[in-house]
Amino acid sequence: MYSGINSSIDFKKIYALMKRLSIGLFMTTAALFAVHLALESNGIVLEELHSAMYTTLILLNIFTVTSILQYGKREIVTLTSAPKTRRTFWEIIGALSKHVLDLIMVPSLTLYMIFDAYTSIYSVIDYYYVITIFFTLLTLTQIAPLKYQKDKYARNAHLRINDSVKRITISRNMIEGIDRRSKKYKEYFNNIMHSEEVIRCDSDFLMLSGGKFVMLISAFRYVTPVIPTIIRLVIP
C-alpha cells in the first residue's frame, strides 16, 4: 500500500544543508577559539570551553571530508592538476574560491588551533614534530579525500574504456555483411560512435589527472592553510 511518503532522497538538498551546517560550525568554532585566546591572554583556562571548542572542530572536519567526497570529476581534475595555460590557472583559482571553506578556511583554522594547543603544552617548539602533525592532519582531511575521489573516477574511467572496447569489437564483428540501410546497421554504427566518444572523454580525464606535475600543484595548494601559523611564528 502506498503510504503517501516520498522515499526518494534529494542528495543536492542534503549537500546544501551540510554546507550550511559547516558554515555554522566554522563560525562557532572560530568564536569559541577567539574566546579561548582572550581568556588565555588573561591567564584563565576553562576546560569546558576546550571540550566544546575541539568537539566542534572535529565535527567541522568530518563535514569537510564528507563535502570533499562529493566533488565532481571536473573539480577533482582542476584541483589536483598543474595549470598548463592561463585559463586552467584561473580555473584552479575559481575552484578554490568556490570551495574556500573546505580547502582553505577549515584546514587553516584546524592547524592554527592545533599549533596553539601544542605551544600551550610545550615551551620549546620542535619544528620537525609540528610539520609531521600538520602533514598528518592535511593528509587525513585534504589529500586523502581528494586522492580517493580521483582514484574512484580513474577506476570508473578504466572500466568504461574496457567496456567500450568490447562494445566496439562486438559491433564491428556484427556489422559485417549487414545492409547499411538497415536499422540494425545504424544501431551497431551508433554504438561504435558512442563507445569511441566515451573512450576519448575518459582517456582525456586519465591523462589530465595523472600528469607528473599533479603533486607539485597539489603540494603548493596544501601549504596555503599553514600561512596563518607561519604568520604567528613571525609575528608573535
C-alpha positions in Angstrom: 0.0 0.0 0.0 1.3 3.4 -0.9 1.8 5.4 2.3 2.0 8.8 0.6 5.6 9.3 1.8 8.1 10.2 -0.8 11.1 7.9 0.0 13.4 9.4 -2.6 16.5 11.2 -1.2 17.5 14.5 -2.7 21.2 14.5 -2.3 21.6 18.0 -3.5 19.4 19.3 -0.7 21.4 17.2 1.8 24.6 18.5 0.4 23.3 22.1 0.6 22.2 21.5 4.2 25.7 20.1 5.1 27.3 23.2 3.6 25.1 25.5 5.8 25.9 23.4 8.8 29.6 23.6 8.0 29.5 27.4 7.9 27.7 27.4 11.2 30.2 25.0 12.8 33.1 27.1 11.4 31.7 30.3 12.9 31.0 28.6 16.2 34.5 27.0 16.4 36.2 30.3 15.4 34.1 32.2 18.1 35.0 29.7 20.8 38.6 29.8 19.8 38.6 33.6 19.9 37.1 33.5 23.4 39.8 30.9 24.4 42.6 33.2 23.2 41.1 36.2 25.0 40.8 34.2 28.3 44.3 32.6 27.8 45.9 36.1 27.5 44.5 36.9 31.0 45.7 33.6 32.4 42.2 32.0 32.5 41.8 28.4 31.3 38.3 26.8 31.1 38.3 23.0 30.4 34.6 23.1 29.4 35.5 25.7 26.7 38.3 23.4 25.5 36.0 20.4 25.2 33.3 22.4 23.3 35.9 24.0 21.0 37.6 20.8 19.9 34.3 18.9 19.6 33.0 21.4 17.1 36.4 21.3 15.4 36.2 17.6 15.0 32.7 17.8 13.7 33.7 20.5 11.3 36.5 18.4 9.8 34.2 15.4 9.4 31.7 17.6 7.5 34.6 19.0 5.4 35.9 15.5 4.4 32.3 14.5 3.5 31.9 17.6 1.4 35.2 16.9 -0.5 34.0 13.3 -1.2 31.0 14.9 -3.1 33.2 16.9 -5.6 32.6 16.1 -9.3 35.1 14.8 -11.8 35.9 18.2 -13.3 36.5 19.8 -9.9 38.8 17.0 -8.9 40.9 17.3 -12.1 41.1 21.1 -11.7 42.1 21.0 -8.0 44.8 18.2 -8.5 46.3 19.1 -11.8 49.0 21.6 -12.7 47.9 24.6 -14.7 49.1 24.3 -18.3 47.6 27.6 -19.6 46.4 30.9 -18.1 42.8 29.6 -18.5 43.5 26.5 -16.4 45.3 28.6 -13.8 42.2 30.8 -13.3 40.0 27.6 -13.3 42.0 26.4 -10.3 41.6 29.8 -8.6 37.9 29.6 -9.3 37.6 26.1 -7.9 39.5 27.1 -4.7 37.2 30.2 -4.3 34.2 28.0 -4.8 35.3 25.6 -2.0 37.3 28.1 0.1 35.6 26.9 3.3 36.6 23.2 2.7 40.1 23.7 1.2 41.4 26.9 2.9 39.5 28.2 5.9 38.8 24.9 7.7 42.3 23.5 7.5 43.8 26.9 8.3 41.7 27.1 11.5 42.4 23.5 12.3 46.2 23.9 12.0 46.2 27.2 13.9 44.2 25.6 16.8 46.5 22.5 16.9 49.6 24.7 16.9 48.1 26.8 19.8 47.4 23.6 21.7 51.0 22.4 21.0 52.6 25.7 22.2 50.5 25.7 25.4 51.9 22.2 26.3 55.5 22.6 25.1 57.6 25.6 25.8 60.2 24.7 23.1 58.9 24.2 19.5 60.1 21.1 17.7 59.5 22.1 14.1 60.0 18.6 12.8 57.3 17.3 15.1 55.0 20.2 14.3 55.4 19.7 10.5 54.7 16.0 11.0 51.5 16.8 12.8 50.5 19.3 10.1 51.2 16.9 7.3 49.2 14.1 9.0 46.2 16.4 9.5 46.3 17.7 6.0 46.6 14.1 4.7 43.5 13.0 6.6 41.3 16.0 5.8 42.6 17.1 2.4 45.0 14.9 0.5 43.3 11.5 1.2 39.7 12.6 0.3 40.8 14.3 -2.9 43.0 11.3 -3.9 40.2 8.9 -3.1 37.8 10.8 -5.4 40.4 10.9 -8.2 41.2 7.2 -7.9 37.5 6.4 -7.9 36.9 8.4 -11.1 40.0 6.8 -12.6 38.8 3.3 -11.8 35.4 4.1 -13.3 37.1 5.5 -16.4 39.2 2.4 -16.9 36.1 0.2 -16.6 34.2 2.3 -19.1 37.1 2.2 -21.6 37.4 -1.6 -21.3 33.6 -1.9 -21.7 33.7 0.4 -24.7 36.4 -1.5 -26.4 34.4 -4.7 -26.0 31.3 -3.0 -27.4 33.3 -1.7 -30.4 34.8 -5.2 -31.1 31.4 -6.9 -30.9 29.7 -4.2 -33.0 32.4 -4.3 -35.7 32.1 -8.1 -35.9 28.3 -8.0 -36.0 28.1 -5.1 -38.6 29.9 -7.2 -41.2 27.6 -8.2 -44.1 24.7 -6.1 -42.9 23.0 -3.7 -45.3 24.0 -0.2 -44.4 20.4 1.0 -45.0 19.0 -1.4 -42.4 18.1 -0.3 -38.8 20.3 -2.9 -37.4 23.4 -1.5 -39.1 22.6 2.0 -37.8 22.2 0.7 -34.3 25.7 -1.0 -34.4 27.2 2.1 -36.0 25.8 4.4 -33.4 27.0 2.0 -30.7 30.6 2.2 -32.2 30.5 6.0 -32.3 29.2 6.4 -28.8 31.8 4.0 -27.5 34.6 5.9 -29.2 33.4 9.1 -27.7 33.4 7.5 -24.2 36.9 6.3 -24.7 38.1 9.8 -25.8 36.5 11.5 -22.8 37.8 9.0 -20.3 41.3 9.0 -21.8 41.4 12.8 -21.5 40.5 12.5 -17.9 43.1 9.9 -17.2 45.7 12.0 -19.0 44.9 15.2 -17.1 44.6 13.5 -13.7 47.8 11.6 -14.0 50.3 14.2 -15.1 53.7 14.3 -13.5 53.2 17.8 -12.2 49.9 16.9 -10.4 51.5 16.5 -7.0 53.5 19.7 -7.4 50.5 21.9 -7.7 48.7 19.9 -5.0 51.6 20.4 -2.6 51.6 24.1 -3.2 47.9 24.3 -2.5 48.2 22.2 0.6 50.7 24.7 2.0 48.2 27.6 1.9 46.4 26.6 5.2 49.7 26.8 7.1 50.1 30.5 6.3 48.2 31.7 9.5 50.5 29.6 11.7 53.6 30.9 9.9 52.4 34.5 10.4 52.0 33.7 14.1 55.6 32.4 14.2 56.9 35.6 12.6 54.6 38.0 14.5 54.1 36.5 18.0 
